[in-house]
Amino acid sequence: MKQKNDTDRNKGGRPKKAATEKLKYRTTVKMATEDYYLLKSKARAAGVSASEFIRGCIREGGVRERLSKEHSDLVRKLCGMANNLNQLARKANAEGYTSVYVPCRTLVIEMDNLINKIRL
């Protein structure tokens, strides 16, 4: 019969966490009173601690990146096209809708292409 030594026996308790699951890094954050209480209330509503709420925001993404210079230029072009569309609408009201059908249709196609570029 084989004897059990101390390393083989079950000591009970919680199993050890893997290295990737351990919470070993700490970061401090300074925030205004309003932000602090907003964090506390959102964490309470979610039923988790403030730390767990922040970790969830990091994992699932609560903040988006700023627009790149290219995207900013595309949005600016889209604003210009919206201005052109307003001018076409004024012209349509003054002269009739058939006079602006072709330019309006062309502008809508250009705007659609630009929106598709922004989505990518």
C-alpha positions as CSV (number, residue, x, y, z in Angstrom):
1,M,0.0,0.0,0.0
2,K,1.4,3.4,-1.0
3,Q,1.5,6.1,1.7
4,K,0.4,9.6,0.9
5,N,2.8,12.3,1.6
6,D,1.9,16.0,2.3
7,T,2.0,17.1,-1.3
8,D,-0.5,14.5,-2.5
9,R,-3.3,15.1,-0.1
10,N,-6.1,17.5,-0.6
11,K,-5.8,20.4,1.8
12,G,-9.2,21.8,0.9
13,G,-10.0,25.4,0.2
14,R,-10.1,27.4,-3.1
15,P,-8.1,26.1,-6.1
16,K,-5.1,28.2,-7.1
17,K,-5.7,30.8,-9.8
18,A,-3.7,30.6,-13.1
19,A,-1.2,33.4,-13.7
20,T,-3.4,35.1,-16.2
21,E,-6.3,35.2,-13.8
22,K,-4.4,36.8,-10.9
23,L,-5.0,40.5,-10.3
24,K,-1.5,41.7,-9.7
25,Y,-1.4,45.2,-11.2
26,R,-2.7,48.3,-9.5
27,T,-3.5,51.6,-11.1
28,T,-4.7,54.7,-9.3
29,V,-7.1,57.1,-10.9
30,K,-7.9,60.7,-9.8
31,M,-11.4,61.8,-10.5
32,A,-13.7,64.6,-9.5
33,T,-16.4,64.1,-6.9
34,E,-19.2,63.9,-9.5
35,D,-17.3,61.2,-11.5
36,Y,-16.6,59.2,-8.4
37,Y,-20.2,59.1,-7.3
38,L,-21.3,58.4,-10.9
39,L,-18.9,55.4,-10.9
40,K,-20.2,54.2,-7.6
41,S,-23.9,54.4,-8.7
42,K,-23.3,52.7,-12.0
43,A,-21.3,49.9,-10.2
44,R,-24.1,49.5,-7.6
45,A,-26.8,49.4,-10.4
46,A,-24.7,46.7,-12.2
47,G,-24.4,44.8,-8.9
48,V,-20.5,44.7,-9.0
49,S,-17.7,46.5,-7.2
50,A,-16.3,49.7,-8.7
51,S,-13.1,47.8,-9.6
52,E,-15.0,45.1,-11.4
53,F,-17.1,47.7,-13.2
54,I,-13.9,49.5,-14.5
55,R,-12.4,46.1,-15.6
56,G,-15.6,45.4,-17.5
57,C,-15.4,48.8,-19.2
58,I,-11.8,48.1,-20.2
59,R,-12.6,44.6,-21.6
60,E,-15.8,45.5,-23.4
61,G,-14.8,49.0,-24.4
62,G,-16.6,52.0,-23.0
63,V,-14.5,54.7,-24.6
64,R,-13.9,55.0,-28.3
65,E,-10.9,56.2,-30.1
66,R,-10.7,59.7,-31.5
67,L,-11.5,60.2,-35.2
68,S,-8.4,59.9,-37.4
69,K,-7.4,62.8,-39.6
70,E,-8.8,60.9,-42.6
71,H,-12.2,60.3,-40.9
72,S,-12.3,64.0,-39.9
73,D,-11.8,65.0,-43.5
74,L,-14.5,62.6,-44.7
75,V,-17.0,64.0,-42.1
76,R,-16.1,67.5,-43.1
77,K,-16.9,66.6,-46.8
78,L,-20.2,65.1,-45.7
79,C,-21.1,68.3,-44.0
80,G,-20.3,70.2,-47.2
81,M,-22.5,67.9,-49.1
82,A,-25.4,68.4,-46.6
83,N,-25.0,72.1,-47.3
84,N,-25.3,71.5,-51.0
85,L,-28.4,69.3,-50.4
86,N,-30.0,72.2,-48.6
87,Q,-29.3,74.6,-51.5
88,L,-30.8,72.1,-53.9
89,A,-33.9,71.9,-51.7
90,R,-34.2,75.7,-51.8
91,K,-33.9,75.6,-55.5
92,A,-36.4,72.8,-55.8
93,N,-39.0,74.9,-53.8
94,A,-38.3,77.9,-56.0
95,E,-38.1,76.4,-59.5
96,G,-39.8,73.0,-59.2
97,Y,-38.6,69.5,-58.3
98,T,-37.9,68.3,-61.8
99,S,-35.1,71.0,-62.2
100,V,-33.0,69.5,-59.4
101,Y,-33.7,65.7,-59.8
102,V,-30.4,64.9,-61.6
103,P,-28.1,66.9,-59.3
104,C,-29.9,65.7,-56.2
105,R,-29.6,62.1,-57.3
106,T,-25.9,62.5,-58.0
107,L,-25.3,64.1,-54.6
108,V,-27.2,61.3,-52.8
109,I,-25.0,58.7,-54.5
110,E,-21.8,60.6,-53.6
111,M,-23.0,60.9,-50.0
112,D,-23.8,57.2,-49.8
113,N,-20.3,56.4,-51.0
114,L,-18.8,58.7,-48.5
115,I,-20.8,57.2,-45.6
116,N,-19.6,53.8,-46.6
117,K,-16.0,55.0,-46.5
118,I,-16.6,56.4,-43.0
119,R,-18.0,53.1,-41.8
120,L,-14.9,51.2,-42.8
